[in-house]
Amino acid sequence: MNTPNSSGHIRLTSHPEPGVISRRPIVWGAREPAVRGPVVATTTRPSDRNAIGAHGGAYGVYRALAVTSGALNPLARPDLANTHPAADIGPRPQWFDAGKIVSLDPFGHIAQEIFAKEIAEGLDVRPTIAVTRARITLPEIGDAMRAGRLQPDGDVLKATGDIAVVKIAIEPVWHLPGLALRFGVEETRLRRTLFEQTGGMYPELVTRPDLHVFLPPIGGATAYLFGDPKKLGDRRYALTCRVHDECNGSDVFGSDICTCRPYLAHGVEECAHQAQKGGVGLIVYNRKEGRALGEVTKFLVYNARKRQEGGDTAATYFERTECVAGVQDARFQELMPDVLHWLGVERIDRFVSMSNMKYDSLIKAGIEIGERVPIPDGLIPPDASVEMEAKKAAGYYAPQGAPTAEDLARTSGRPLEKY
């Protein structure tokens, strides 16, 4: 890798100068931004960098192409005027517990504000989270309105079927010591494996132990908030939540081989309804296509499942995935609760998911869960029946044992109509 040495010349090596340490160390979990320090992963002033990788996740390569083609000045810096969040988020106590959040920067949405002085002095600090307001429109919401399950209120749900939301885009920012602890491995092993499995793309992982933060080249997450964001984390208000992992074929194009889009749309309906009752709804959409194995692997598995002797069966559903990919599932939900910790969530009253992997991860992270809401049978596409039976058999989907709204009202002390 090309790195400038103390004389300003370029050295063709991945190793830093002897004894070099970051000029701007990051104190993860520190309460004061000035103590915690900004995440600096840009290339305009390499000597200021205190993080491995680059902003933009998987889109960082497109930035390189834009520079190569002459469409982008490599020294260009963003004008961050008026980019501050459209809704207040935090601070929350979880921000200052270094073990609670290890995969995103708690200050990432206000970096342009809290580090304004450093930016004015020339430091290239960039937000890793953006918070805006919008309306979303799903045909399934129109169906729910025509069926009488939802009624427009002019605030959350408009007469047109639009739903008012706060939406939040989140780029991953990994704190390597915390990540290693979360997975129960040595940090040196984590760094070396990340280095090796990316083909040596990030040599600083093994040559710069002073750099503790890594911006991986992967997709991030988007959160959609229904109702007043200030109610998040306040136990007086019921929270309905769905954590959804990306499925482009179903979510966008409506493929009927799985329940992903129907369950997502059902989650949106439930979240909107909760907000209308004075509570709050939350959808967290994680870009982990094909159980984080990718869409090519997913389609190969589709072919293998449908062409095997005896046809597509629940008994071989996950086996075929493991045959192609070497593992059944690479989502590793251990990092999933971080977004909820960042939002201050301590309890989910209605969890629109029957995934035991997600449930177990949230419980382990200290987040309480009340009712688990299954997808209604009428929303399951016929071609997705194999998937549903396979998930039930493997323990990924557990429709039994979920408490009712009456149970929750009894245990929480809140009126039944709030659920």
C-alpha positions in Angstrom: 0.0 0.0 0.0 1.2 3.5 -0.8 1.8 5.5 2.5 3.5 8.8 2.9 6.6 8.7 5.2 7.8 11.6 7.4 9.5 13.3 4.5 6.3 13.3 2.4 7.5 10.6 -0.1 5.5 7.5 -0.9 6.6 4.1 0.4 5.3 1.0 -1.3 4.7 -0.9 2.0 1.8 -1.7 4.3 3.9 -1.0 7.4 4.0 2.3 9.1 7.1 4.2 10.2 8.7 2.6 13.3 6.8 3.6 16.4 4.1 5.5 14.7 0.8 5.9 16.5 -2.4 7.7 15.6 -2.3 11.4 16.3 -6.1 11.3 17.1 -6.8 8.2 19.2 -10.5 7.2 19.6 -11.6 6.5 23.1 -14.6 4.3 22.4 -17.5 4.7 24.9 -16.3 8.1 26.2 -19.1 10.4 27.3 -17.6 13.6 26.0 -17.2 13.9 22.2 -13.9 15.8 22.7 -12.6 12.9 24.6 -14.0 10.2 22.3 -12.7 12.0 19.3 -13.9 12.0 15.7 -13.7 9.0 13.3 -11.4 10.1 10.5 -11.2 7.6 7.6 -10.8 10.0 4.7 -7.8 10.2 2.4 -7.3 14.0 2.0 -4.8 14.1 4.9 -3.6 10.6 5.6 -1.6 11.6 8.7 -5.0 12.5 10.4 -6.5 9.0 9.8 -7.4 7.1 12.9 -9.6 4.4 11.3 -9.1 1.6 8.8 -11.1 1.6 5.6 -13.1 4.4 4.0 -16.4 6.1 4.3 -19.3 4.9 2.1 -18.9 1.2 2.8 -19.3 -0.8 -0.4 -19.7 2.5 -2.3 -16.1 3.5 -1.6 -15.0 1.7 -4.7 -17.3 3.9 -6.8 -15.7 6.9 -5.4 -12.3 5.6 -6.6 -13.8 5.1 -10.1 -15.1 8.7 -10.0 -11.7 10.0 -9.1 -10.0 7.8 -11.8 -12.4 9.0 -14.5 -11.8 12.6 -13.5 -15.4 13.2 -12.4 -14.4 13.8 -8.8 -11.5 15.8 -7.3 -9.8 13.5 -4.9 -9.3 16.5 -2.5 -13.0 17.4 -2.5 -14.6 17.7 0.9 -18.3 17.8 1.5 -20.1 21.0 2.4 -22.1 19.8 5.5 -24.2 23.0 6.0 -27.8 22.2 6.9 -27.2 18.5 6.9 -27.9 18.1 10.6 -30.6 15.5 11.7 -34.2 16.3 11.0 -35.1 14.7 14.4 -33.3 14.5 17.7 -31.8 11.1 18.5 -30.0 10.7 21.9 -27.8 10.8 23.7 -28.7 7.6 25.4 -27.0 5.8 28.3 -26.1 2.9 25.9 -23.9 5.3 23.9 -21.4 5.4 26.8 -21.2 1.6 27.4 -18.4 0.5 25.2 -19.8 -3.1 25.1 -23.3 -2.1 24.1 -22.5 -0.6 20.7 -19.6 -1.9 18.7 -20.7 -1.7 15.1 -21.7 1.9 14.6 -20.6 5.3 15.7 -23.1 6.7 18.3 -22.0 10.2 17.4 -22.2 9.5 13.7 -25.3 11.6 13.0 -24.0 14.7 14.7 -20.4 14.6 13.8 -20.8 17.8 11.7 -22.0 19.6 14.8 -19.9 18.3 17.6 -16.7 18.4 15.6 -17.5 21.7 13.8 -14.3 23.3 15.2 -12.1 20.5 14.0 -13.8 20.6 10.5 -13.2 24.4 10.4 -9.6 23.8 11.1 -9.3 21.5 8.1 -10.0 18.0 9.5 -12.0 15.9 7.1 -14.7 14.6 9.4 -17.8 12.9 7.8 -21.0 11.8 9.3 -21.7 8.0 9.2 -25.4 8.4 10.1 -28.0 10.6 8.5 -31.5 11.3 9.9 -34.3 12.7 7.7 -38.1 12.8 7.4 -40.1 11.3 4.6 -43.3 9.5 3.6 -43.4 5.9 2.5 -46.1 4.3 0.3 -46.7 0.6 0.1 -49.6 -1.0 -1.9 -50.1 -3.3 1.0 -51.0 -0.3 3.2 -53.7 0.6 0.8 -55.0 -3.0 1.0 -55.0 -2.7 4.8 -57.0 0.6 4.6 -59.6 -0.9 2.2 -59.9 -3.9 4.5 -60.6 -1.6 7.5 -57.5 -2.7 9.4 -56.0 0.8 9.2 -57.8 4.1 9.2 -56.1 7.4 8.2 -55.5 9.8 11.0 -53.9 12.7 9.1 -50.8 12.5 11.2 -49.2 9.0 11.0 -51.3 7.7 8.1 -52.5 10.1 5.5 -55.7 9.7 3.5 -53.6 9.0 0.4 -52.1 5.9 2.2 -48.7 7.6 2.8 -47.1 7.0 6.1 -45.0 9.7 7.8 -41.7 8.4 9.1 -38.3 9.4 10.3 -35.7 7.4 8.4 -32.1 6.9 9.4 -29.3 5.6 7.2 -26.4 4.0 9.1 -23.0 3.1 7.8 -21.1 0.4 9.8 -18.3 1.6 12.0 -16.7 -1.4 13.8 -14.8 -1.0 17.1 -12.4 -4.0 16.7 -11.7 -4.7 20.5 -15.5 -4.6 21.2 -16.3 -6.7 18.2 -13.8 -9.3 19.2 -15.3 -9.4 22.7 -18.8 -9.7 21.3 -17.8 -12.8 19.3 -15.6 -14.2 22.1 -12.3 -14.3 20.1 -8.9 -12.7 20.4 -8.7 -9.3 18.7 -5.5 -10.3 16.9 -7.3 -13.4 15.5 -10.2 -11.2 14.3 -7.9 -8.7 12.6 -5.8 -11.4 10.9 -8.9 -13.2 9.6 -10.5 -10.0 8.3 -7.2 -9.2 6.6 -6.8 -12.7 5.0 -10.5 -13.1 4.0 -10.5 -9.8 2.1 -7.4 -10.8 0.2 -5.1 -8.5 2.1 -7.3 -5.5 1.2 -6.7 -3.7 4.6 -3.1 -4.3 5.7 -3.5 -1.9 8.6 -5.6 -4.6 10.3 -2.4 -6.4 11.1 0.2 -3.6 10.9 -1.6 -0.9 12.9 -2.7 -2.1 16.3 -3.0 1.5 17.3 -6.0 1.9 15.0 -9.0 0.3 16.8 -11.8 1.4 14.4 -12.6 -0.2 11.0 -15.1 0.9 8.4 -15.9 -2.3 6.5 -16.8 -2.3 2.8 -20.3 -3.7 3.4 -23.9 -2.4 3.4 -25.3 -0.8 6.5 -28.8 -0.4 7.9 -31.8 1.8 7.6 -34.2 2.5 10.4 -37.7 3.7 9.9 -39.4 5.3 12.9 -43.2 5.6 13.1 -44.6 8.2 15.6 -42.6 10.4 17.9 -38.9 9.4 18.1 -38.7 10.9 21.6 -40.9 8.0 22.9 -38.3 5.4 22.0 -36.9 4.0 25.2 -39.7 5.4 27.3 -41.5 2.4 28.8 -44.7 4.4 29.1 -45.2 4.0 25.4 -45.5 0.6 23.7 -43.0 -0.2 20.9 -43.7 -2.4 17.9 -40.6 -3.4 16.1 -39.5 -5.6 13.1 -35.8 -6.3 12.4 -35.7 -7.3 8.7 -32.7 -8.6 6.7 -32.6 -7.6 3.1 -34.2 -9.8 0.4 -34.0 -7.9 -2.9 -36.0 -10.5 -4.9 -38.9 -10.4 -2.5 -38.7 -7.0 -0.9 -38.4 -5.1 -4.3 -39.5 -7.5 -7.0 -42.1 -9.6 -5.2 -40.7 -13.0 -5.7 -43.0 -15.5 -4.0 -40.5 -18.1 -3.0 -40.2 -16.6 0.5 -42.1 -14.5 3.0 -39.8 -11.6 3.2 -41.8 -8.8 1.6 -45.2 -10.0 3.1 -43.6 -10.0 6.5 -41.9 -6.6 6.0 -45.2 -5.1 4.8 -47.0 -6.7 7.8 -44.4 -5.1 10.1 -45.0 -1.7 8.5 -48.7 -2.0 9.1 -48.2 -3.1 12.7 -45.8 -0.2 13.3 -48.1 2.4 11.8 -51.0 1.0 13.9 -48.9 1.2 17.1 -48.0 4.8 16.4 -51.6 5.6 15.8 -52.4 4.3 19.3 -49.9 6.7 20.8 -46.9 4.3 20.9 -44.0 4.1 18.5 -43.1 1.7 15.6 -39.6 0.8 14.4 -38.4 -1.1 11.3 -34.7 -1.9 11.1 -33.6 -3.0 7.6 -30.2 -4.6 7.5 -28.4 -5.1 4.2 -27.5 -8.8 4.6 -28.7 -10.2 1.3 -29.2 -14.0 1.2 -28.5 -14.5 4.9 -25.3 -12.4 4.3 -24.2 -14.9 1.7 -25.1 -12.8 -1.3 -27.6 -13.0 -4.1 -25.5 -15.2 -6.4 -25.2 -17.8 -3.7 -29.0 -17.5 -3.0 -29.9 -18.1 -6.6 -27.5 -21.1 -6.9 -29.2 -22.6 -3.9 -32.6 -22.1 -5.5 -31.5 -24.1 -8.5 -30.0 -26.8 -6.3 -33.1 -27.1 -4.2 -35.5 -27.3 -7.1 -33.4 -29.7 -9.2 -32.6 -32.3 -6.5 -34.2 -35.7 -6.5 -37.5 -35.5 -4.8 -37.9 -31.8 -5.5 -37.7 -28.9 -3.1 -38.3 -30.1 0.5 -38.2 -28.6 3.9 -35.8 -31.4 5.1 -33.1 -30.3 2.7 -33.8 -26.5 2.7 -30.8 -25.5 4.8 -28.6 -28.5 3.8 -28.5 -27.2 0.2 -27.4 -23.8 1.4 -24.6 -25.3 3.4 -23.5 -27.4 0.4 -23.2 -24.4 -1.8 -21.9 -21.8 0.7 -20.2 -23.9 3.4 -22.5 -22.4 6.1 -26.3 -22.2 6.5 -26.4 -18.6 7.7 -23.7 -15.8 7.9 -25.8 -13.0 9.3 -24.6 -13.6 12.9 -27.2 -11.6 14.7 -24.8 -10.6 17.5 -24.3 -7.2 15.9 -28.0 -6.6 15.2 -29.0 -5.1 18.6 -26.6 -2.2 18.3 -29.0 -0.1 16.3 -31.7 -0.6 19.0 -29.2 0.3 21.8 -28.3 3.5 19.9 -32.0 4.4 19.8 -32.3 3.8 23.5 -34.6 0.7 23.2 -34.7 -1.4 26.3 -38.0 -3.3 25.7 -39.9 -4.3 22.5 -43.5 -4.9 23.4 -44.5 -6.4 20.1 -41.7 -8.0 18.1 -42.9 -8.7 14.6 -40.7 -11.7 14.1 -40.7 -15.4 15.1 -37.0 -15.8 14.4 -35.3 -17.4 17.4 -31.9 -16.2 16.2 -33.0 -12.6 16.4 -35.0 -13.2 19.6 -32.1 -14.8 21.3 -29.6 -12.1 20.3 -31.9 -9.3 21.6 -32.5 -11.1 24.9 -28.7 -11.7 25.3 -28.1 -8.0 24.6 -30.4 -7.2 27.5 -33.5 -6.1 25.5 -36.8 -7.4 26.8 -39.4 -8.7 24.4 -43.1 -9.1 25.1 -45.3 -10.4 22.4 -43.9 -12.1 19.3 -46.1 -11.4 16.3 -46.2 -14.1 13.5 -47.0 -13.4 9.9 -50.7 -14.1 9.3 -51.2 -17.4 7.4 -53.1 -15.5 4.6 -50.0 -13.5 3.8 -47.7 -16.6 3.1 -47.3 -17.1 -0.6 -48.0 -20.8 -1.7 -44.4 -21.2 -3.0 -43.0 -20.1 0.4 -44.6 -23.1 2.3 -41.3 -25.1 2.0 -39.4 -22.2 3.6 -41.8 -21.8 6.4 -41.8 -25.6 7.3 -38.0 -25.6 7.1 -37.6 -22.7 9.4 -40.0 -24.3 11.9 -38.2 -27.6 11.8 -34.8 -25.9 12.3 -36.0 -23.7 15.1 -35.7 -20.4 13.1 -39.4 -19.8 13.4 -41.3 -20.5 16.6 -45.0 -19.7 16.3 -45.9 -21.2 19.7 -45.4 -19.7 23.1 -45.9 -16.0 22.1 -47.8 -14.1 24.8 -51.0 -12.4 23.8 -51.8 -8.7 24.1 -53.9 -9.5 27.1 -50.9 -11.1 28.8 -48.8 -8.0 28.1 -51.4 -5.7 29.4 -51.5 -7.7 32.6 -47.8 -7.8 33.1 -47.0 -4.2 32.1 -49.9 -2.3 33.7 -50.7 -0.5 30.5 -54.3 -0.5 29.1 -55.1 -3.3 26.6 -55.9 -0.7 23.9 -52.3 0.5 23.9 -51.2 -2.9 22.4 
